[in-house]
Amino acid sequence: GMTDSSCLTTIEAALHRLNLRFRRVGDQVDAQCPAHEDANPSLSVTYDGGAGKVLVNCHVGCRPDDVVAALGLSWPDLFDPK
């Protein structure tokens, strides 16, 4: 199940640091994308508990690499701590 040590919590903390609007519903966070000027939240971050990772999807088409970098994170941050 979901714990607060999950990588989704890491994403939430990064969004909070950047003062981006976000809303978490269950295993998904909808947020303003940090990689482009985003008036309406167009970033979806979905937690895949089975794989222990999050999937990052900007609906405007930003590359996940750019989103992760703009969050001040690196790819290992998108996986649950082992």
PDB file of N, CA, C and O in Angstrom:
ATOM      1  N   GLY A   1       0.818  -1.211   0.000  1.00  0.00           N
ATOM      2  CA  GLY A   1       0.000   0.000   0.000  1.00  0.00           C
ATOM      3  C   GLY A   1       0.847   1.255   0.000  1.00  0.00           C
ATOM      4  O   GLY A   1       2.076   1.193  -0.024  1.00  0.00           O
ATOM      5  N   MET A   2       0.174   2.393   0.027  1.00  0.00           N
ATOM      6  CA  MET A   2       0.859   3.673  -0.031  1.00  0.00           C
ATOM      7  C   MET A   2       1.395   4.029   1.353  1.00  0.00           C
ATOM      8  O   MET A   2       0.682   3.944   2.352  1.00  0.00           O
ATOM      9  N   THR A   3       2.638   4.420   1.390  1.00  0.00           N
ATOM     10  CA  THR A   3       3.198   4.938   2.634  1.00  0.00           C
ATOM     11  C   THR A   3       3.714   6.338   2.375  1.00  0.00           C
ATOM     12  O   THR A   3       3.881   6.735   1.222  1.00  0.00           O
ATOM     13  N   ASP A   4       3.965   7.085   3.424  1.00  0.00           N
ATOM     14  CA  ASP A   4       4.446   8.442   3.236  1.00  0.00           C
ATOM     15  C   ASP A   4       5.931   8.500   2.902  1.00  0.00           C
ATOM     16  O   ASP A   4       6.489   9.581   2.719  1.00  0.00           O
ATOM     17  N   SER A   5       6.570   7.330   2.823  1.00  0.00           N
ATOM     18  CA  SER A   5       7.963   7.310   2.383  1.00  0.00           C
ATOM     19  C   SER A   5       8.037   7.021   0.885  1.00  0.00           C
ATOM     20  O   SER A   5       9.121   6.799   0.345  1.00  0.00           O
ATOM     21  N   SER A   6       6.877   7.025   0.213  1.00  0.00           N
ATOM     22  CA  SER A   6       6.866   6.701  -1.204  1.00  0.00           C
ATOM     23  C   SER A   6       7.445   7.838  -2.033  1.00  0.00           C
ATOM     24  O   SER A   6       7.541   8.979  -1.580  1.00  0.00           O
ATOM     25  N   CYS A   7       7.829   7.497  -3.258  1.00  0.00           N
ATOM     26  CA  CYS A   7       8.388   8.494  -4.164  1.00  0.00           C
ATOM     27  C   CYS A   7       7.349   9.556  -4.530  1.00  0.00           C
ATOM     28  O   CYS A   7       7.717  10.662  -4.926  1.00  0.00           O
ATOM     29  N   LEU A   8       6.063   9.239  -4.403  1.00  0.00           N
ATOM     30  CA  LEU A   8       5.041  10.252  -4.689  1.00  0.00           C
ATOM     31  C   LEU A   8       5.144  11.396  -3.682  1.00  0.00           C
ATOM     32  O   LEU A   8       4.921  12.557  -4.025  1.00  0.00           O
ATOM     33  N   THR A   9       5.480  11.060  -2.445  1.00  0.00           N
ATOM     34  CA  THR A   9       5.672  12.087  -1.418  1.00  0.00           C
ATOM     35  C   THR A   9       6.858  12.982  -1.759  1.00  0.00           C
ATOM     36  O   THR A   9       6.829  14.187  -1.506  1.00  0.00           O
ATOM     37  N   THR A  10       7.906  12.386  -2.337  1.00  0.00           N
ATOM     38  CA  THR A  10       9.067  13.158  -2.801  1.00  0.00           C
ATOM     39  C   THR A  10       8.651  14.179  -3.855  1.00  0.00           C
ATOM     40  O   THR A  10       9.091  15.328  -3.827  1.00  0.00           O
ATOM     41  N   ILE A  11       7.805  13.752  -4.778  1.00  0.00           N
ATOM     42  CA  ILE A  11       7.306  14.640  -5.830  1.00  0.00           C
ATOM     43  C   ILE A  11       6.491  15.778  -5.214  1.00  0.00           C
ATOM     44  O   ILE A  11       6.662  16.940  -5.581  1.00  0.00           O
ATOM     45  N   GLU A  12       5.602  15.435  -4.274  1.00  0.00           N
ATOM     46  CA  GLU A  12       4.780  16.461  -3.622  1.00  0.00           C
ATOM     47  C   GLU A  12       5.654  17.505  -2.938  1.00  0.00           C
ATOM     48  O   GLU A  12       5.389  18.704  -3.023  1.00  0.00           O
ATOM     49  N   ALA A  13       6.702  17.035  -2.256  1.00  0.00           N
ATOM     50  CA  ALA A  13       7.599  17.957  -1.553  1.00  0.00           C
ATOM     51  C   ALA A  13       8.282  18.898  -2.541  1.00  0.00           C
ATOM     52  O   ALA A  13       8.445  20.085  -2.259  1.00  0.00           O
ATOM     53  N   ALA A  14       8.683  18.370  -3.703  1.00  0.00           N
ATOM     54  CA  ALA A  14       9.343  19.188  -4.722  1.00  0.00           C
ATOM     55  C   ALA A  14       8.380  20.228  -5.286  1.00  0.00           C
ATOM     56  O   ALA A  14       8.760  21.381  -5.490  1.00  0.00           O
ATOM     57  N   LEU A  15       7.136  19.825  -5.538  1.00  0.00           N
ATOM     58  CA  LEU A  15       6.127  20.759  -6.040  1.00  0.00           C
ATOM     59  C   LEU A  15       5.870  21.858  -5.019  1.00  0.00           C
ATOM     60  O   LEU A  15       5.720  23.027  -5.373  1.00  0.00           O
ATOM     61  N   HIS A  16       5.821  21.469  -3.753  1.00  0.00           N
ATOM     62  CA  HIS A  16       5.582  22.423  -2.671  1.00  0.00           C
ATOM     63  C   HIS A  16       6.717  23.445  -2.595  1.00  0.00           C
ATOM     64  O   HIS A  16       6.470  24.640  -2.435  1.00  0.00           O
ATOM     65  N   ARG A  17       7.961  22.971  -2.710  1.00  0.00           N
ATOM     66  CA  ARG A  17       9.131  23.865  -2.679  1.00  0.00           C
ATOM     67  C   ARG A  17       9.075  24.906  -3.784  1.00  0.00           C
ATOM     68  O   ARG A  17       9.520  26.039  -3.605  1.00  0.00           O
ATOM     69  N   LEU A  18       8.519  24.512  -4.943  1.00  0.00           N
ATOM     70  CA  LEU A  18       8.477  25.404  -6.099  1.00  0.00           C
ATOM     71  C   LEU A  18       7.199  26.246  -6.122  1.00  0.00           C
ATOM     72  O   LEU A  18       6.962  26.996  -7.069  1.00  0.00           O
ATOM     73  N   ASN A  19       6.374  26.120  -5.070  1.00  0.00           N
ATOM     74  CA  ASN A  19       5.102  26.849  -5.001  1.00  0.00           C
ATOM     75  C   ASN A  19       4.186  26.562  -6.187  1.00  0.00           C
ATOM     76  O   ASN A  19       3.500  27.453  -6.687  1.00  0.00           O
ATOM     77  N   LEU A  20       4.186  25.316  -6.623  1.00  0.00           N
ATOM     78  CA  LEU A  20       3.292  24.909  -7.700  1.00  0.00           C
ATOM     79  C   LEU A  20       2.017  24.330  -7.098  1.00  0.00           C
ATOM     80  O   LEU A  20       2.054  23.631  -6.086  1.00  0.00           O
ATOM     81  N   ARG A  21       0.895  24.631  -7.734  1.00  0.00           N
ATOM     82  CA  ARG A  21      -0.377  24.076  -7.258  1.00  0.00           C
ATOM     83  C   ARG A  21      -0.435  22.590  -7.581  1.00  0.00           C
ATOM     84  O   ARG A  21      -0.087  22.175  -8.687  1.00  0.00           O
ATOM     85  N   PHE A  22      -0.871  21.799  -6.625  1.00  0.00           N
ATOM     86  CA  PHE A  22      -1.063  20.379  -6.893  1.00  0.00           C
ATOM     87  C   PHE A  22      -2.160  19.839  -6.010  1.00  0.00           C
ATOM     88  O   PHE A  22      -2.497  20.411  -4.974  1.00  0.00           O
ATOM     89  N   ARG A  23      -2.715  18.709  -6.451  1.00  0.00           N
ATOM     90  CA  ARG A  23      -3.798  18.069  -5.725  1.00  0.00           C
ATOM     91  C   ARG A  23      -3.565  16.571  -5.807  1.00  0.00           C
ATOM     92  O   ARG A  23      -3.379  16.011  -6.887  1.00  0.00           O
ATOM     93  N   ARG A  24      -3.577  15.941  -4.654  1.00  0.00           N
ATOM     94  CA  ARG A  24      -3.373  14.494  -4.644  1.00  0.00           C
ATOM     95  C   ARG A  24      -4.702  13.796  -4.416  1.00  0.00           C
ATOM     96  O   ARG A  24      -5.435  14.113  -3.479  1.00  0.00           O
ATOM     97  N   VAL A  25      -4.997  12.847  -5.281  1.00  0.00           N
ATOM     98  CA  VAL A  25      -6.175  12.005  -5.119  1.00  0.00           C
ATOM     99  C   VAL A  25      -5.713  10.562  -5.195  1.00  0.00           C
ATOM    100  O   VAL A  25      -5.368  10.066  -6.267  1.00  0.00           O
ATOM    101  N   GLY A  26      -5.706   9.896  -4.059  1.00  0.00           N
ATOM    102  CA  GLY A  26      -5.277   8.499  -4.027  1.00  0.00           C
ATOM    103  C   GLY A  26      -3.832   8.368  -4.476  1.00  0.00           C
ATOM    104  O   GLY A  26      -2.921   8.920  -3.859  1.00  0.00           O
ATOM    105  N   ASP A  27      -3.635   7.626  -5.562  1.00  0.00           N
ATOM    106  CA  ASP A  27      -2.294   7.339  -6.053  1.00  0.00           C
ATOM    107  C   ASP A  27      -1.849   8.296  -7.156  1.00  0.00           C
ATOM    108  O   ASP A  27      -0.863   8.029  -7.844  1.00  0.00           O
ATOM    109  N   GLN A  28      -2.561   9.400  -7.332  1.00  0.00           N
ATOM    110  CA  GLN A  28      -2.208  10.334  -8.402  1.00  0.00           C
ATOM    111  C   GLN A  28      -2.137  11.762  -7.883  1.00  0.00           C
ATOM    112  O   GLN A  28      -2.931  12.181  -7.041  1.00  0.00           O
ATOM    113  N   VAL A  29      -1.161  12.498  -8.413  1.00  0.00           N
ATOM    114  CA  VAL A  29      -1.056  13.926  -8.142  1.00  0.00           C
ATOM    115  C   VAL A  29      -1.218  14.660  -9.465  1.00  0.00           C
ATOM    116  O   VAL A  29      -0.539  14.348 -10.443  1.00  0.00           O
ATOM    117  N   ASP A  30      -2.122  15.637  -9.492  1.00  0.00           N
ATOM    118  CA  ASP A  30      -2.247  16.544 -10.635  1.00  0.00           C
ATOM    119  C   ASP A  30      -1.627  17.864 -10.216  1.00  0.00           C
ATOM    120  O   ASP A  30      -1.937  18.390  -9.147  1.00  0.00           O
ATOM    121  N   ALA A  31      -0.749  18.403 -11.057  1.00  0.00           N
ATOM    122  CA  ALA A  31       0.016  19.581 -10.662  1.00  0.00           C
ATOM    123  C   ALA A  31       0.292  20.488 -11.845  1.00  0.00           C
ATOM    124  O   ALA A  31       0.186  20.087 -13.004  1.00  0.00           O
ATOM    125  N   GLN A  32       0.651  21.728 -11.519  1.00  0.00           N
ATOM    126  CA  GLN A  32       1.202  22.608 -12.535  1.00  0.00           C
ATOM    127  C   GLN A  32       2.556  22.032 -12.943  1.00  0.00           C
ATOM    128  O   GLN A  32       3.348  21.630 -12.090  1.00  0.00           O
ATOM    129  N   CYS A  33       2.815  21.995 -14.225  1.00  0.00           N
ATOM    130  CA  CYS A  33       4.076  21.454 -14.715  1.00  0.00           C
ATOM    131  C   CYS A  33       5.188  22.485 -14.527  1.00  0.00           C
ATOM    132  O   CYS A  33       5.039  23.638 -14.932  1.00  0.00           O
ATOM    133  N   PRO A  34       6.305  22.076 -13.911  1.00  0.00           N
ATOM    134  CA  PRO A  34       7.394  23.011 -13.680  1.00  0.00           C
ATOM    135  C   PRO A  34       8.226  23.281 -14.935  1.00  0.00           C
ATOM    136  O   PRO A  34       9.045  24.199 -14.947  1.00  0.00           O
ATOM    137  N   ALA A  35       8.021  22.483 -15.995  1.00  0.00           N
ATOM    138  CA  ALA A  35       8.874  22.576 -17.173  1.00  0.00           C
ATOM    139  C   ALA A  35       8.335  23.544 -18.227  1.00  0.00           C
ATOM    140  O   ALA A  35       9.007  23.809 -19.224  1.00  0.00           O
ATOM    141  N   HIS A  36       7.130  24.072 -18.014  1.00  0.00           N
ATOM    142  CA  HIS A  36       6.627  25.118 -18.909  1.00  0.00           C
ATOM    143  C   HIS A  36       5.710  26.038 -18.107  1.00  0.00           C
ATOM    144  O   HIS A  36       5.306  25.701 -16.994  1.00  0.00           O
ATOM    145  N   GLU A  37       5.384  27.192 -18.670  1.00  0.00           N
ATOM    146  CA  GLU A  37       4.491  28.164 -18.032  1.00  0.00           C
ATOM    147  C   GLU A  37       3.109  27.518 -17.990  1.00  0.00           C
ATOM    148  O   GLU A  37       2.435  27.427 -19.016  1.00  0.00           O
ATOM    149  N   ASP A  38       2.688  27.076 -16.824  1.00  0.00           N
ATOM    150  CA  ASP A  38       1.483  26.245 -16.725  1.00  0.00           C
ATOM    151  C   ASP A  38       0.430  26.920 -15.851  1.00  0.00           C
ATOM    152  O   ASP A  38       0.538  26.920 -14.624  1.00  0.00           O
ATOM    153  N   ALA A  39      -0.595  27.497 -16.495  1.00  0.00           N
ATOM    154  CA  ALA A  39      -1.653  28.162 -15.735  1.00  0.00           C
ATOM    155  C   ALA A  39      -2.562  27.129 -15.071  1.00  0.00           C
ATOM    156  O   ALA A  39      -2.933  27.267 -13.905  1.00  0.00           O
ATOM    157  N   ASN A  40      -2.910  26.102 -15.825  1.00  0.00           N
ATOM    158  CA  ASN A  40      -3.778  25.044 -15.300  1.00  0.00           C
ATOM    159  C   ASN A  40      -2.971  23.769 -15.132  1.00  0.00           C
ATOM    160  O   ASN A  40      -2.190  23.410 -16.013  1.00  0.00           O
ATOM    161  N   PRO A  41      -3.148  23.079 -14.010  1.00  0.00           N
ATOM    162  CA  PRO A  41      -2.362  21.856 -13.794  1.00  0.00           C
ATOM    163  C   PRO A  41      -2.486  20.869 -14.957  1.00  0.00           C
ATOM    164  O   PRO A  41      -3.563  20.327 -15.205  1.00  0.00           O
ATOM    165  N   SER A  42      -1.388  20.639 -15.663  1.00  0.00           N
ATOM    166  CA  SER A  42      -1.411  19.724 -16.805  1.00  0.00           C
ATOM    167  C   SER A  42      -0.422  18.580 -16.624  1.00  0.00           C
ATOM    168  O   SER A  42      -0.160  17.815 -17.552  1.00  0.00           O
ATOM    169  N   LEU A  43       0.124  18.473 -15.408  1.00  0.00           N
ATOM    170  CA  LEU A  43       1.054  17.390 -15.116  1.00  0.00           C
ATOM    171  C   LEU A  43       0.357  16.335 -14.269  1.00  0.00           C
ATOM    172  O   LEU A  43      -0.248  16.649 -13.243  1.00  0.00           O
ATOM    173  N   SER A  44       0.446  15.077 -14.708  1.00  0.00           N
ATOM    174  CA  SER A  44      -0.065  13.965 -13.903  1.00  0.00           C
ATOM    175  C   SER A  44       1.103  13.129 -13.431  1.00  0.00           C
ATOM    176  O   SER A  44       1.965  12.746 -14.222  1.00  0.00           O
ATOM    177  N   VAL A  45       1.129  12.849 -12.147  1.00  0.00           N
ATOM    178  CA  VAL A  45       2.129  11.953 -11.581  1.00  0.00           C
ATOM    179  C   VAL A  45       1.370  10.810 -10.927  1.00  0.00           C
ATOM    180  O   VAL A  45       0.649  11.010  -9.950  1.00  0.00           O
ATOM    181  N   THR A  46       1.537   9.616 -11.470  1.00  0.00           N
ATOM    182  CA  THR A  46       0.776   8.462 -11.018  1.00  0.00           C
ATOM    183  C   THR A  46       1.704   7.463 -10.339  1.00  0.00           C
ATOM    184  O   THR A  46       2.736   7.078 -10.890  1.00  0.00           O
ATOM    185  N   TYR A  47       1.326   7.056  -9.150  1.00  0.00           N
ATOM    186  CA  TYR A  47       2.130   6.109  -8.387  1.00  0.00           C
ATOM    187  C   TYR A  47       1.777   4.687  -8.785  1.00  0.00           C
ATOM    188  O   TYR A  47       0.613   4.288  -8.746  1.00  0.00           O
ATOM    189  N   ASP A  48       2.795   3.928  -9.169  1.00  0.00           N
ATOM    190  CA  ASP A  48       2.634   2.513  -9.495  1.00  0.00           C
ATOM    191  C   ASP A  48       3.243   1.710  -8.352  1.00  0.00           C
ATOM    192  O   ASP A  48       4.446   1.451  -8.331  1.00  0.00           O
ATOM    193  N   GLY A  49       2.397   1.320  -7.402  1.00  0.00           N
ATOM    194  CA  GLY A  49       2.877   0.650  -6.202  1.00  0.00           C
ATOM    195  C   GLY A  49       3.539  -0.689  -6.477  1.00  0.00           C
ATOM    196  O   GLY A  49       4.491  -1.071  -5.796  1.00  0.00           O
ATOM    197  N   GLY A  50       3.034  -1.401  -7.479  1.00  0.00           N
ATOM    198  CA  GLY A  50       3.608  -2.692  -7.821  1.00  0.00           C
ATOM    199  C   GLY A  50       5.052  -2.562  -8.266  1.00  0.00           C
ATOM    200  O   GLY A  50       5.898  -3.389  -7.927  1.00  0.00           O
ATOM    201  N   ALA A  51       5.327  -1.499  -9.037  1.00  0.00           N
ATOM    202  CA  ALA A  51       6.685  -1.275  -9.546  1.00  0.00           C
ATOM    203  C   ALA A  51       7.492  -0.395  -8.584  1.00  0.00           C
ATOM    204  O   ALA A  51       8.713  -0.292  -8.699  1.00  0.00           O
ATOM    205  N   GLY A  52       6.792   0.236  -7.636  1.00  0.00           N
ATOM    206  CA  GLY A  52       7.477   1.113  -6.692  1.00  0.00           C
ATOM    207  C   GLY A  52       8.065   2.332  -7.345  1.00  0.00           C
ATOM    208  O   GLY A  52       9.177   2.748  -7.019  1.00  0.00           O
ATOM    209  N   LYS A  53       7.315   2.915  -8.279  1.00  0.00           N
ATOM    210  CA  LYS A  53       7.808   4.099  -8.974  1.00  0.00           C
ATOM    211  C   LYS A  53       6.645   4.985  -9.381  1.00  0.00           C
ATOM    212  O   LYS A  53       5.485   4.581  -9.300  1.00  0.00           O
ATOM    213  N   VAL A  54       6.965   6.206  -9.823  1.00  0.00           N
ATOM    214  CA  VAL A  54       5.931   7.088 -10.346  1.00  0.00           C
ATOM    215  C   VAL A  54       6.112   7.271 -11.848  1.00  0.00           C
ATOM    216  O   VAL A  54       7.223   7.205 -12.373  1.00  0.00           O
ATOM    217  N   LEU A  55       5.000   7.499 -12.519  1.00  0.00           N
ATOM    218  CA  LEU A  55       4.977   7.799 -13.945  1.00  0.00           C
ATOM    219  C   LEU A  55       4.629   9.275 -14.090  1.00  0.00           C
ATOM    220  O   LEU A  55       3.638   9.749 -13.535  1.00  0.00           O
ATOM    221  N   VAL A  56       5.456   9.994 -14.842  1.00  0.00           N
ATOM    222  CA  VAL A  56       5.311  11.442 -15.005  1.00  0.00           C
ATOM    223  C   VAL A  56       4.797  11.720 -16.401  1.00  0.00           C
ATOM    224  O   VAL A  56       5.404  11.296 -17.385  1.00  0.00           O
ATOM    225  N   ASN A  57       3.675  12.433 -16.497  1.00  0.00           N
ATOM    226  CA  ASN A  57       3.088  12.711 -17.809  1.00  0.00           C
ATOM    227  C   ASN A  57       2.576  14.145 -17.880  1.00  0.00           C
ATOM    228  O   ASN A  57       1.582  14.488 -17.240  1.00  0.00           O
ATOM    229  N   CYS A  58       3.261  14.984 -18.663  1.00  0.00           N
ATOM    230  CA  CYS A  58       2.757  16.334 -18.935  1.00  0.00           C
ATOM    231  C   CYS A  58       1.862  16.268 -20.161  1.00  0.00           C
ATOM    232  O   CYS A  58       2.302  15.847 -21.231  1.00  0.00           O
ATOM    233  N   HIS A  59       0.597  16.686 -20.012  1.00  0.00           N
ATOM    234  CA  HIS A  59      -0.367  16.584 -21.100  1.00  0.00           C
ATOM    235  C   HIS A  59      -0.092  17.576 -22.216  1.00  0.00           C
ATOM    236  O   HIS A  59      -0.656  17.455 -23.303  1.00  0.00           O
ATOM    237  N   VAL A  60       0.772  18.560 -21.962  1.00  0.00           N
ATOM    238  CA  VAL A  60       1.151  19.516 -23.000  1.00  0.00           C
ATOM    239  C   VAL A  60       2.302  18.947 -23.839  1.00  0.00           C
ATOM    240  O   VAL A  60       2.538  19.388 -24.964  1.00  0.00           O
ATOM    241  N   GLY A  61       3.006  17.974 -23.283  1.00  0.00           N
ATOM    242  CA  GLY A  61       4.033  17.304 -24.064  1.00  0.00           C
ATOM    243  C   GLY A  61       5.466  17.550 -23.623  1.00  0.00           C
ATOM    244  O   GLY A  61       6.397  17.225 -24.360  1.00  0.00           O
ATOM    245  N   CYS A  62       5.669  18.125 -22.422  1.00  0.00           N
ATOM    246  CA  CYS A  62       7.035  18.273 -21.915  1.00  0.00           C
ATOM    247  C   CYS A  62       7.664  16.893 -21.742  1.00  0.00           C
ATOM    248  O   CYS A  62       6.984  15.938 -21.369  1.00  0.00           O
ATOM    249  N   ARG A  63       8.949  16.795 -22.011  1.00  0.00           N
ATOM    250  CA  ARG A  63       9.641  15.526 -21.834  1.00  0.00           C
ATOM    251  C   ARG A  63       9.787  15.236 -20.349  1.00  0.00           C
ATOM    252  O   ARG A  63      10.109  16.128 -19.564  1.00  0.00           O
ATOM    253  N   PRO A  64       9.546  13.969 -19.959  1.00  0.00           N
ATOM    254  CA  PRO A  64       9.703  13.615 -18.543  1.00  0.00           C
ATOM    255  C   PRO A  64      11.056  14.025 -17.979  1.00  0.00           C
ATOM    256  O   PRO A  64      11.147  14.449 -16.827  1.00  0.00           O
ATOM    257  N   ASP A  65      12.123  13.897 -18.796  1.00  0.00           N
ATOM    258  CA  ASP A  65      13.460  14.332 -18.367  1.00  0.00           C
ATOM    259  C   ASP A  65      13.448  15.781 -17.897  1.00  0.00           C
ATOM    260  O   ASP A  65      14.025  16.119 -16.864  1.00  0.00           O
ATOM    261  N   ASP A  66      12.775  16.635 -18.680  1.00  0.00           N
ATOM    262  CA  ASP A  66      12.740  18.063 -18.379  1.00  0.00           C
ATOM    263  C   ASP A  66      11.918  18.344 -17.132  1.00  0.00           C
ATOM    264  O   ASP A  66      12.266  19.208 -16.327  1.00  0.00           O
ATOM    265  N   VAL A  67      10.816  17.600 -16.977  1.00  0.00           N
ATOM    266  CA  VAL A  67       9.964  17.769 -15.804  1.00  0.00           C
ATOM    267  C   VAL A  67      10.729  17.403 -14.529  1.00  0.00           C
ATOM    268  O   VAL A  67      10.697  18.132 -13.537  1.00  0.00           O
ATOM    269  N   VAL A  68      11.411  16.267 -14.578  1.00  0.00           N
ATOM    270  CA  VAL A  68      12.169  15.797 -13.417  1.00  0.00           C
ATOM    271  C   VAL A  68      13.262  16.812 -13.056  1.00  0.00           C
ATOM    272  O   VAL A  68      13.456  17.136 -11.885  1.00  0.00           O
ATOM    273  N   ALA A  69      13.968  17.304 -14.068  1.00  0.00           N
ATOM    274  CA  ALA A  69      15.025  18.292 -13.836  1.00  0.00           C
ATOM    275  C   ALA A  69      14.454  19.587 -13.267  1.00  0.00           C
ATOM    276  O   ALA A  69      15.033  20.189 -12.364  1.00  0.00           O
ATOM    277  N   ALA A  70      13.305  20.010 -13.809  1.00  0.00           N
ATOM    278  CA  ALA A  70      12.688  21.259 -13.351  1.00  0.00           C
ATOM    279  C   ALA A  70      12.198  21.149 -11.912  1.00  0.00           C
ATOM    280  O   ALA A  70      12.087  22.152 -11.207  1.00  0.00           O
ATOM    281  N   LEU A  71      11.906  19.927 -11.481  1.00  0.00           N
ATOM    282  CA  LEU A  71      11.498  19.690 -10.093  1.00  0.00           C
ATOM    283  C   LEU A  71      12.708  19.699  -9.156  1.00  0.00           C
ATOM    284  O   LEU A  71      12.558  19.684  -7.934  1.00  0.00           O
ATOM    285  N   GLY A  72      13.902  19.725  -9.742  1.00  0.00           N
ATOM    286  CA  GLY A  72      15.116  19.655  -8.930  1.00  0.00           C
ATOM    287  C   GLY A  72      15.397  18.241  -8.455  1.00  0.00           C
ATOM    288  O   GLY A  72      16.082  18.029  -7.455  1.00  0.00           O
ATOM    289  N   LEU A  73      14.850  17.268  -9.198  1.00  0.00           N
ATOM    290  CA  LEU A  73      15.010  15.867  -8.825  1.00  0.00           C
ATOM    291  C   LEU A  73      15.835  15.145  -9.879  1.00  0.00           C
ATOM    292  O   LEU A  73      16.125  15.694 -10.942  1.00  0.00           O
ATOM    293  N   SER A  74      16.210  13.906  -9.572  1.00  0.00           N
ATOM    294  CA  SER A  74      16.852  13.051 -10.562  1.00  0.00           C
ATOM    295  C   SER A  74      16.058  11.755 -10.635  1.00  0.00           C
ATOM    296  O   SER A  74      15.216  11.486  -9.777  1.00  0.00           O
ATOM    297  N   TRP A  75      16.326  10.953 -11.660  1.00  0.00           N
ATOM    298  CA  TRP A  75      15.510   9.761 -11.885  1.00  0.00           C
ATOM    299  C   TRP A  75      15.407   8.833 -10.686  1.00  0.00           C
ATOM    300  O   TRP A  75      14.329   8.288 -10.447  1.00  0.00           O
ATOM    301  N   PRO A  76      16.485   8.622  -9.911  1.00  0.00           N
ATOM    302  CA  PRO A  76      16.333   7.718  -8.757  1.00  0.00           C
ATOM    303  C   PRO A  76      15.286   8.200  -7.749  1.00  0.00           C
ATOM    304  O   PRO A  76      14.734   7.398  -6.996  1.00  0.00           O
ATOM    305  N   ASP A  77      15.010   9.517  -7.735  1.00  0.00           N
ATOM    306  CA  ASP A  77      13.989  10.045  -6.816  1.00  0.00           C
ATOM    307  C   ASP A  77      12.592   9.562  -7.190  1.00  0.00           C
ATOM    308  O   ASP A  77      11.670   9.650  -6.379  1.00  0.00           O
ATOM    309  N   LEU A  78      12.426   9.055  -8.404  1.00  0.00           N
ATOM    310  CA  LEU A  78      11.108   8.618  -8.859  1.00  0.00           C
ATOM    311  C   LEU A  78      10.818   7.164  -8.529  1.00  0.00           C
ATOM    312  O   LEU A  78       9.796   6.607  -8.930  1.00  0.00           O
ATOM    313  N   PHE A  79      11.752   6.556  -7.779  1.00  0.00           N
ATOM    314  CA  PHE A  79      11.555   5.180  -7.338  1.00  0.00           C
ATOM    315  C   PHE A  79      11.522   5.151  -5.809  1.00  0.00           C
ATOM    316  O   PHE A  79      12.199   5.935  -5.145  1.00  0.00           O
ATOM    317  N   ASP A  80      10.722   4.235  -5.269  1.00  0.00           N
ATOM    318  CA  ASP A  80      10.665   4.092  -3.816  1.00  0.00           C
ATOM    319  C   ASP A  80      12.045   3.728  -3.268  1.00  0.00           C
ATOM    320  O   ASP A  80      12.801   3.000  -3.911  1.00  0.00           O
ATOM    321  N   PRO A  81      12.370   4.242  -2.070  1.00  0.00           N
ATOM    322  CA  PRO A  81      13.620   3.822  -1.432  1.00  0.00           C
ATOM    323  C   PRO A  81      13.579   2.313  -1.205  1.00  0.00           C
ATOM    324  O   PRO A  81      12.561   1.766  -0.783  1.00  0.00           O
ATOM    325  N   LYS A  82      14.677   1.662  -1.486  1.00  0.00           N
ATOM    326  CA  LYS A  82      14.731   0.203  -1.292  1.00  0.00           C
ATOM    327  C   LYS A  82      14.867  -0.122   0.192  1.00  0.00           C
ATOM    328  O   LYS A  82      14.928  -1.294   0.564  1.00  0.00           O
TER     329      LYS A  82
END
